[in-house]
Amino acid sequence: MVFSFAACGEKKQEEVAAPKVLRVATKGNPIGMSPLTVAVSSSNTPVQQFLYDRLFEFDADKNDIVPMLATAYEYVDATHIRLTIRDDVYAYDGTTKFTAEDVAFSLKLACDTGNAANYFNKYFNPAGFKVEDATHVVLELVGPDPFVITALSNIPYGMICGKNFTTVEDLANDKVCGTGPYKMEEWVADSYVKLVRNENYWNGTPYFDEVLLQIIPDASARNMALESGDIDICLEPSLAQIDAIEANEDLVVFSAPTSNNYTLFLNNQVAPFDDLNVRRACALALNYDGNVKAAVGEKYGYAIDSMLPKTNKYYVDPKKAGYTNYFHYDVEEAKKLMAASKYAGKKLTVELSYAEGATWQAYATLIQQQWAELGIEVTLAPMATSAFYDYIAAGKHQAEMINNSSPDPQAQYQFYDHRISFKAARGGAGCAEIPGFDALIDGAKATTNEQERCDMYAQLQKMLDEYVPSIPLYVPTKVCLTRKGVEGIILTTVGDINASKAYMK
């Protein structure tokens, strides 16, 4: 398969005295600037999307992958992909050219650091990379994988110019290596990140002179900052206050469907979730439709009944498949299962951890109330985003809520693979070996036969639906709020907001 790509023309801008500044409110302090060397975090993406281009880009309108730094790709064989790289891209300095060598360097660096192993090491074998010339590189894969090009369009795969690289530590506050539309100017931790236009950008002159990302942890405060005119874009707003925003003619609600899966992971290695009956009971005790309505709102999410969302091409309807499914509301059956568990009659306490946020807090409170019906006392443990990811990577949690955003079922199912550590998977269920699981997940990744892959994923879905290592909660509609006139907001591959191409109409 081959793509061709032509650069967009430079937008003509009127001369203005004051700089054009885009002001964005985001929830958390970034862990670091370079996506290749830090753990993947939702607090990184809002900044990194402005700084780094990827090899490919997701076009939400086409629901397809289009060229970015790479103009074409072709499969040499099942485990080797040959990329053609643009020859007109430079690092921030405007003099250091980005080449195929930098592609190999970027991916190898990410694999070597291991901070996002589930993004990089699961796909690539850097020892087999071959740089043919300045515009061609062959990437070697760990095994056949139909989703690798899609993965390369995701924000964590932002490329750097390795010729400007000095140390991993320097990339934490990168002002040198990126090729994106904006570049770093200043970062005041827990306060703001200031970016300035990259005058040497290959894809036309970016619209704004500056981008100011203000770190405002509280969702309601972000909403108010938009209403008061202090910001232009509010990321991850409080949906409880959305009616007031919709009534304001000066503000706009941007809303788009996603294929994300918000999930409640149960640590199967610790009490009480080491008991199958307890896991099934906890699933049946949740009022899925009512919880989505209360925590998210009917317009901004819908309940799901399986480990894969219905929007995923590999999803199978459990009812049509004819197997028992526990992701529906049945309190009486839940109580029977608790009575049949090894913890029957015992006082149970569970800590539920999650990254701070209004929606997570609302849903956690509902879980707390509904599990109380089973005699389980739930302690809510909201955490700052960076602390939360460290916590679940260490496997310290009993239960945790997180967003599974990849359309790749391999990425969804890795959380249940006993061979992958909590750190490598970035959390998960901590399953013991599930009979037959290893052969199916390995087979689905290795086969090039699409029907065989579909059949294997259907079997995996059934297996996990019955084993209940986690509880799927809902699929969200991605929402952000903007000042009227802000255009160019798009979605990333995994359904995050991408404002790097924003402009004023």
C-alpha atoms as one frame of an Amber mdcrd trajectory, in Angstrom:
protein
   0.000   0.000   0.000   1.398   3.410  -0.942   0.317   6.919   0.066   1.286
  10.219  -1.529   1.125  13.547   0.248   1.425  17.196  -0.769   2.173  19.990
   1.668  -0.562  22.475   2.400  -0.056  26.044   1.310   0.777  28.708   3.819
  -2.260  30.554   5.222  -2.224  34.308   4.583  -2.584  36.181   7.845  -3.481
  39.809   8.431  -0.845  41.895  10.147  -1.800  42.591  13.759   0.046  44.470
  16.469  -0.590  42.040  19.294   0.528  38.396  19.017  -2.158  35.838  18.312
  -2.284  33.613  21.393  -4.225  30.370  21.844  -5.021  29.774  25.511  -5.806
  26.172  26.463  -6.786  24.830  29.887  -5.565  21.299  30.631  -5.943  19.176
  33.747  -2.426  18.153  34.728   1.265  18.888  34.717   3.111  16.952  31.978
   5.535  14.243  33.049   7.916  15.378  30.315   7.949  16.906  26.868   9.242
  14.019  24.752   6.687  11.234  24.236   9.480   8.749  23.516  11.164   8.851
  26.904   8.404   9.246  29.496   5.446   7.155  30.578   2.330   7.745  28.499
  -0.055  10.036  30.354  -3.182  12.007  29.517  -1.451  15.096  30.929   1.297
  14.802  28.282  -0.828  14.643  25.139  -2.247  18.197  25.186   1.313  19.577
  25.061   3.091  16.975  22.949   0.613  17.246  20.053   1.901  20.792  19.401
   5.581  19.843  19.571   6.001  16.607  17.637   4.802  15.284  14.304   4.218
  11.580  13.759   4.958   9.439  10.741   1.245   9.221  10.021  -1.830  11.112
  11.128  -5.395  10.087  11.893  -8.048  11.770   9.751 -11.259  11.600  11.779
 -13.398  12.713   8.832 -12.134   9.828   6.711 -11.717   7.492   9.723  -8.401
   6.562   8.172  -4.654   7.038   8.449  -3.001   9.639   6.191   0.647  10.651
   5.636   2.513  13.068   7.889   6.325  12.764   8.110   6.126   9.586   6.048
   4.721   9.960   2.526   4.286   6.236   1.837   4.646   2.759   3.311   4.782
  -0.764   1.950   5.057  -4.189   3.534   8.260  -5.862   2.356   7.001  -9.006
   4.074   4.879  -9.808   7.134   7.433  -8.355   9.585   9.163  -5.598   7.612
   7.698  -2.238   6.595   9.487   0.172   4.263   8.731   3.862   4.871   9.358
   6.800   2.560  10.153   9.960   4.552   9.585  13.595   3.545  12.720  15.436
   2.436  11.646  18.946   3.493  11.351  18.619   7.275  13.680  20.340   9.750
  14.070  20.404  13.513  13.126  23.529  15.457  16.454  25.181  14.581  15.540
  25.279  10.891  18.896  23.900   9.794  18.986  20.280  11.003  17.171  18.075
   8.501  14.907  15.269   9.674  15.732  12.035   7.812  15.063   8.304   7.807
  17.945   7.944  10.245  15.945   9.959  12.784  12.979   7.616  12.430  15.126
   4.640  13.368  16.750   6.626  16.190  13.409   7.762  17.644  11.858   4.297
  17.763  15.021   2.702  19.103  15.274   5.328  21.855  11.689   4.652  22.900
  12.268   0.900  22.998  15.491   1.312  24.988  13.931   3.502  27.690  11.076
   1.045  28.192   8.852   3.712  29.743   6.102   2.965  27.239   6.879  -0.657
  26.436   3.261  -1.410  25.607   3.465   1.240  22.856   6.880   0.482  21.366
   8.484  -2.809  22.412   5.341  -4.753  21.552   5.695  -3.680  17.910   9.338
  -3.065  17.010  12.665  -4.881  16.941  15.199  -2.027  16.529  18.087  -4.433
  15.942  16.502  -5.232  12.583  15.969  -1.638  11.415  17.715  -0.714   8.177
  18.242   2.884   7.006  18.590   2.684   3.231  19.124   6.373   2.538  17.931
   9.797   3.751  14.313   9.136   2.810  13.887   5.370   3.212  13.962   3.124
   6.263  12.836  -0.467   6.821  11.321  -1.187  10.240  11.386  -4.713  11.613
   8.374  -5.832  13.645   8.359  -8.290  16.535   5.723 -10.198  14.582   2.986
  -9.613  12.002   0.684  -6.848  13.178  -2.151  -5.218  11.256  -2.322  -2.191
  13.569   1.240  -0.905  13.485   0.568   1.901  10.952  -2.403   3.011  13.047
  -0.153   3.006  16.105   2.394   5.215  14.366  -0.240   7.935  14.030  -0.744
   8.179  17.797   0.669  11.153  19.768   3.123   8.995  21.813   4.897   8.155
  18.543   6.074  11.729  18.010   9.394  11.758  16.162  12.528  13.628  17.226
  15.593  14.738  15.304  18.274  12.490  16.791  21.090  14.637  15.424  20.158
  17.271  18.027  19.797  14.734  20.825  22.136  14.937  23.805  20.617  13.155
  26.829  17.276  11.655  27.819  17.092  14.219  30.621  17.290  17.092  28.128
  14.243  15.751  26.324  12.173  16.236  29.482  12.090  19.950  28.569  12.775
  19.724  24.836  13.543  22.944  22.960  15.702  21.316  20.312  14.624  18.018
  18.776  11.002  18.308  17.643   9.606  19.124  14.206   6.038  20.130  15.136
   4.126  23.352  14.428   5.105  24.909  17.768   8.188  24.722  19.981   8.950
  25.026  23.675   9.500  28.444  25.185   8.854  28.045  28.916   7.486  25.448
  31.340   6.508  26.426  34.875   5.542  23.180  36.585   1.923  22.955  37.776
   1.231  26.397  36.294   1.644  26.673  32.513   3.551  25.658  29.396   4.289
  28.360  26.835   4.908  27.443  23.206   5.832  29.657  20.262   5.303  29.248
  16.539   7.816  27.113  14.663   8.651  29.453  11.785  10.407  26.594   9.976
   7.421  24.255   9.992   7.221  22.153   6.829   3.423  22.194   6.524   2.729
  25.934   6.301   2.924  28.691   8.890   1.021  27.807  12.087  -1.803  30.247
  12.818  -0.940  31.372  16.344   2.182  33.188  17.469   1.962  31.560  20.888
   0.127  28.728  22.627  -0.324  28.973  26.381  -1.397  25.758  28.081  -2.667
  26.599  31.563  -2.707  23.771  34.098  -6.018  23.849  35.971  -6.662  20.533
  37.784 -10.299  21.202  38.703 -12.777  20.619  35.838 -15.285  23.180  37.105
 -12.526  25.778  37.318 -11.605  25.061  33.698 -15.225  25.625  32.697 -15.321
  28.926  34.564 -12.072  30.060  32.957 -13.697  29.624  29.560 -16.882  31.424
  30.589 -14.869  34.346  31.965 -12.859  34.678  28.740  -9.521  33.677  30.301
  -9.042  30.730  27.922 -10.069  29.733  24.392 -10.215  25.935  24.768 -11.282
  23.903  27.799 -10.095  20.294  27.730 -11.911  17.613  29.740 -14.622  19.956
  31.016 -17.113  19.302  33.762 -20.098  17.783  31.961 -22.343  18.580  34.905
 -22.198  22.232  33.841 -22.588  21.629  30.125 -26.131  23.059  29.905 -24.882
  26.506  30.876 -22.205  26.332  28.195 -24.689  25.297  25.513 -26.889  28.261
  26.409 -24.010  30.726  25.982 -23.912  32.017  22.401 -20.228  32.935  22.742
 -19.175  29.360  23.534 -19.203  26.098  21.577 -19.429  22.462  22.690 -17.212
  20.273  20.498 -18.418  16.666  20.673 -17.322  13.618  18.681 -17.838   9.846
  19.109 -14.855   7.658  20.071 -13.970   3.977  20.255 -12.559   4.342  23.764
 -13.491   1.966  26.552 -13.609   3.257  30.135 -12.849   0.232  32.290 -12.793
  -0.791  35.941  -9.839  -3.165  36.412  -9.960  -5.645  39.305  -6.557  -6.784
  40.551  -7.022 -10.544  40.343  -3.908 -11.173  42.436  -5.320  -9.696  45.647
  -8.407 -10.136  47.831 -11.284 -10.060  47.230 -10.875 -10.116  43.449  -8.948
 -13.368  43.449 -12.400 -14.988  43.681 -14.365 -15.418  40.428 -17.738 -15.214
  42.179 -16.807 -11.874  43.758 -15.749 -10.451  40.385 -18.971 -11.598  38.745
 -21.050 -10.269  41.634 -19.357  -6.868  41.451 -20.123  -6.726  37.734 -23.799
  -7.560  38.216 -24.169  -5.009  41.032 -23.527  -2.017  38.762 -26.379  -0.093
  37.144 -24.607   0.502  33.831 -27.162   2.650  31.991 -28.086   4.629  35.100
 -24.452   5.227  36.000 -23.580   6.595  32.566 -26.584   8.898  32.676 -25.668
  10.171  36.151 -21.881  10.461  35.727 -21.526  11.387  32.073 -24.904  12.368
  30.667 -26.950  10.623  28.009 -25.393  12.648  25.196 -21.793  11.978  26.195
 -21.486   8.229  26.604 -23.199   4.850  26.485 -22.911   1.643  28.500 -21.208
  -1.410  27.013 -21.469  -5.145  27.571 -18.025  -6.476  26.722 -14.282  -5.912
  26.895 -14.368  -4.405  23.388 -16.670  -1.476  22.572 -19.340  -1.956  19.926
 -17.477   0.429  17.635 -14.503  -1.958  17.457 -14.518  -4.027  14.263 -13.806
  -7.184  16.288 -16.683  -6.773  18.747 -19.147  -9.661  18.989 -22.612  -9.274
  20.559 -22.627 -11.673  23.579 -26.373 -12.313  23.171 -25.964 -13.354  19.555
 -22.911 -15.431  20.454 -25.022 -17.229  23.068 -22.849 -17.097  26.194 -23.375
 -15.845  29.741 -22.500 -12.201  30.201 -22.188 -10.462  33.576 -22.134  -6.851
  32.462 -25.747  -6.027  33.197 -27.659  -4.929  36.305 -28.948  -7.786  38.528
 -28.457  -7.133  42.245 -30.247 -10.285  43.436 -28.057 -12.550  41.306 -25.010
 -10.589  42.493 -25.905 -11.304  46.129 -26.234 -15.033  45.374 -22.768 -15.075
  43.849 -21.305 -13.260  46.870 -22.894 -15.861  49.130 -21.222 -18.588  47.061
 -17.767 -16.970  47.246 -15.002 -17.806  49.706 -15.528 -14.361  51.240 -19.188
 -14.981  52.122 -20.107 -13.348  55.436 -16.771 -11.537  55.737 -16.356  -7.782
  55.963 -14.712  -6.634  52.742 -12.963  -3.339  52.062 -11.733  -2.196  48.657
  -9.713   0.840  47.636 -10.790   2.231  44.270  -8.074   4.373  42.660  -8.361
   6.682  39.659  -6.879   9.840  38.172  -8.524  12.982  39.469 -11.417  14.228
  37.370 -15.081  15.106  37.747 -16.382  12.184  35.691 -14.185   9.618  37.418
 -15.218  10.995  40.793 -18.910  10.801  39.919 -18.659   7.241  38.625 -16.518
   6.126  41.583 -19.143   7.413  43.999 -21.811   5.351  42.221 -19.650   2.220
  42.409 -19.122   2.881  46.104 -22.881   3.051  46.681 -23.755   0.011  44.574
 -21.063  -2.295  45.937 -22.270  -1.424  49.424 -25.327  -3.553  48.515 -22.933
  -6.539  48.460 -21.385  -5.670  51.817 -18.245  -4.198  50.247 -16.974  -0.962
  51.753 -15.254   1.100  49.055 -12.673   3.776  49.841 -12.229   6.287  47.037
  -8.625   7.145  46.172  -8.356   9.917  43.542  -4.766  10.767  42.585  -2.864
  13.239  40.464  -2.352  11.731  37.016   1.397  11.108  37.309   1.062   9.549
  40.774  -1.821   7.378  39.601   0.144   5.837  36.736   3.093   5.097  39.009
   0.723   3.509  41.518  -1.000   1.126  39.112   2.249   0.307  37.295   3.561
  -0.978  40.625   0.510  -3.250  40.954  -0.469  -1.790  44.324  -4.126  -1.267
  43.474  -7.125  -3.409  44.321  -9.373  -1.752  41.756  -8.675   1.095  39.359
 -10.496   2.928  36.594  -8.752   3.861  33.394  -9.466   4.633  29.758  -8.497
   1.957  27.208  -8.180   4.079  24.118  -6.502   1.933  21.486  -8.564   0.551
  18.585  -6.103  -2.343  18.533  -7.625  -5.336  20.389  -4.114  -6.555  21.158
  -3.628  -3.377  23.177  -6.970  -3.901  24.906  -6.294  -7.538  25.749  -2.700
  -7.102  26.920  -4.049  -6.011  30.318  -5.094  -9.626  30.898  -1.897 -11.284
  29.691  -0.143 -12.842  32.697   3.200 -12.596  30.858   3.086  -8.790  30.793
   3.949  -6.862  33.950   1.826  -4.106  35.451   4.574  -1.650  34.492   4.747
  -2.752  30.868   0.969  -2.814  30.485   0.514   0.420  32.443  -1.806  -1.255
  34.933  -4.252  -4.030  34.251  -6.012  -6.900  35.949  -3.057  -8.957  37.093
  -4.596 -12.182  35.835  -3.168 -15.585  36.553  -2.814 -17.695  33.428  -6.213
 -18.191  31.825  -6.348 -21.582  30.056  -6.116 -21.075  26.310  -5.549 -17.309
  26.501  -1.879 -17.287  25.502  -2.391 -19.364  22.363  -5.315 -17.236  21.202
  -3.737 -13.815  21.732  -0.451 -14.922  20.164  -2.286 -16.535  17.266  -4.409
 -13.456  16.591  -1.303 -11.306  16.384   0.653 -13.733  14.197  -1.925 -14.640
  11.577  -2.297 -12.675   8.370  -5.695 -14.267   7.715  -8.376 -11.748   8.665
 -11.118 -14.339   9.272  -8.854 -16.377  11.542  -8.037 -13.195  13.460 -11.744
 -12.353  13.848 -12.504 -15.848  15.137  -9.681 -15.702  17.682 -10.706 -12.282
  18.987 -14.282 -13.530  19.342 -13.028 -16.431  21.471 -10.905 -14.072  23.567
 -13.871 -11.772  24.123 -16.026 -14.687  25.335 -13.230 -15.950  27.592 -12.736
 -12.569  29.282 -16.460 -11.813  29.505 -16.891 -14.998  31.538 -13.670 -14.679
  33.572 -14.479 -11.024  34.492 -10.948  -9.745  35.163 -12.341  -6.249  34.684
 -15.661  -4.478  34.211 -16.304  -2.373  31.080 -18.116   0.801  32.127 -18.910
   2.947  29.122 -17.764   4.404  25.810 -17.422   8.200  25.975 -18.114  10.894
  23.483 -15.084  13.170  23.505 -15.976  16.685  24.535 -14.117  19.949  24.758
 -15.370  23.514  25.032 -14.181  26.424  22.941 -14.696  30.106  22.467 -16.824
  30.874  19.415 -14.634  31.202  16.330 -12.043  28.588  17.320 -11.825  26.095
  14.474  -9.574  23.184  13.497 -10.155  20.952  16.524  -9.709  17.283  15.543
  -9.515  13.895  17.229  -6.410  11.732  17.535  -6.233   8.030  16.719  -7.333
   7.161  20.256 -10.035   9.808  20.554  -8.123  12.574  22.319  -8.580  16.229
  21.422  -5.886  17.588  19.090  -5.738  21.394  18.970  -2.396  21.694  17.174
  -4.103  22.834  13.958  -6.512  25.257  15.628  -7.117  28.702  14.139  -9.571
  31.581  14.559 -12.316  31.943  11.995
